[in-house]
Amino acid sequence: MTDIMWDSEIYEKAADAKTLASSAATPSIADPRQLRNTLGNFATGVVVLTYRSGDHYYGVTVNSFTSVSLDPPLVLVSMQRTSRALTYLLERPFAVNVLGDNQLGTALHFAGKPQDAHLIEWVGDDIAPRINGSLAYFQCTPWAGYDGGDHVLVLGRVMSYGQQDDTQPLLFYRGRWSALAQEAGGARSERSRS
Ligand SMILES: Cc1cc2nc3c(=O)[nH]c(=O)nc-3n(C[C@H](O)[C@H](O)[C@H](O)COP(=O)(O)O)c2cc1C
């Protein structure tokens, strides 16, 4: 993976994560920071959930997205109970925008670090507003919400979806933003020619 940049108050520094991961001592289950850092070894993509309220469009950056079911088509996100978005996601359509590696500013914008508002190019005439140029999107209606401790598990039923073939994903790993290494693709195509 190629590092894009590091800046997050929400997730702990990668240096801490590395120290903890290589530490001989058994991490304490009672220490949420250690647990969160160790969970950060699971590399993910990054999505922004977008929804409409009145005349305004809103979004929230999330990496707990996962697919659940094909029949019916269901996807899941785990939302902090303190999230302003939670109430809306449980009661109205929302879009899951899978971010490309050129959308780091968008990820930061909807994670509480507002960037230049012109950065966001909306597609407003869909089931829910979505972000133009995303790697993929899933238009959802709320299906169910389940207790997830200090989070709520929100299931959405996929009503429509789409993807762009010429974009690479934005990744999140050990508290760092990443992208797929270019060499990996190059090496693959090199091999397929021989
Ligand atoms: C990479 C990354 C992943 C995140 N994943 C989640 C998540 O899965 N669930 C969640 O509730 N918040 C997550 N957050 C935090 C929210 O983006 C952040 O708290 C946001 O400001 C909440 O906005 P809201 O209060 O308007 O809903 C994540 C933040 C980052 C940077």
The ligand as a Tripos MOL2 file, in Angstrom:
@<TRIPOS>MOLECULE
LIG
   31    33     1     0     0
SMALL
NO_CHARGES

@<TRIPOS>ATOM
      1 C1        -11.7070    6.5370    8.3630 C.3       1 LIG1
      2 C2        -12.8980    6.8510    9.2480 C.ar      1 LIG1
      3 C3        -13.8490    5.8870    9.4850 C.ar      1 LIG1
      4 C4        -14.9620    6.1410   10.2930 C.ar      1 LIG1
      5 N1        -15.8890    5.1510   10.4800 N.ar      1 LIG1
      6 C5        -16.9700    5.3930   11.2530 C.ar      1 LIG1
      7 C6        -17.9480    4.3730   11.4330 C.ar      1 LIG1
      8 O1        -17.8320    3.2540   10.9290 O.2       1 LIG1
      9 N2        -19.0330    4.6700   12.1800 N.ar      1 LIG1
     10 C7        -19.2050    5.9120   12.7740 C.ar      1 LIG1
     11 O2        -20.2260    6.1170   13.4370 O.2       1 LIG1
     12 N3        -18.2790    6.8880   12.6150 N.ar      1 LIG1
     13 C8        -17.1760    6.6700   11.8780 C.ar      1 LIG1
     14 N4        -16.2300    7.6460   11.6930 N.ar      1 LIG1
     15 C9        -16.3940    8.9320   12.4040 C.3       1 LIG1
     16 C10       -17.3720    9.8920   11.7120 C.3       1 LIG1
     17 O3        -17.0090   10.1380   10.3630 O.3       1 LIG1
     18 C11       -17.3570   11.2480   12.4640 C.3       1 LIG1
     19 O4        -17.5930   11.0250   13.8310 O.3       1 LIG1
     20 C12       -18.3730   12.2260   11.8960 C.3       1 LIG1
     21 O5        -17.9840   13.5190   12.2840 O.3       1 LIG1
     22 C13       -19.7980   11.9770   12.4200 C.3       1 LIG1
     23 O6        -20.6380   12.9270   11.7720 O.3       1 LIG1
     24 P1        -22.1750   13.1210   12.1990 P.3       1 LIG1
     25 O7        -22.1790   13.4170   13.6950 O.co2     1 LIG1
     26 O8        -22.6480   14.2580   11.3710 O.co2     1 LIG1
     27 O9        -22.9180   11.8570   11.9120 O.co2     1 LIG1
     28 C14       -15.1180    7.4130   10.8870 C.ar      1 LIG1
     29 C15       -14.1510    8.4040   10.6460 C.ar      1 LIG1
     30 C16       -13.0520    8.1280    9.8340 C.ar      1 LIG1
     31 C17       -12.0350    9.2100    9.5810 C.3       1 LIG1
@<TRIPOS>BOND
     1     1     2 1
     2     2     3 ar
     3     2    30 ar
     4     3     4 ar
     5     4     5 ar
     6     4    28 ar
     7     5     6 ar
     8     6     7 ar
     9     6    13 1
    10     7     8 2
    11     7     9 ar
    12     9    10 ar
    13    10    11 2
    14    10    12 ar
    15    12    13 ar
    16    13    14 ar
    17    14    15 1
    18    14    28 ar
    19    15    16 1
    20    16    17 1
    21    16    18 1
    22    18    19 1
    23    18    20 1
    24    20    21 1
    25    20    22 1
    26    22    23 1
    27    23    24 1
    28    24    25 2
    29    24    26 1
    30    24    27 1
    31    28    29 ar
    32    29    30 ar
    33    30    31 1
@<TRIPOS>SUBSTRUCTURE
     1 LIG1         1 GROUP 0 **** ****
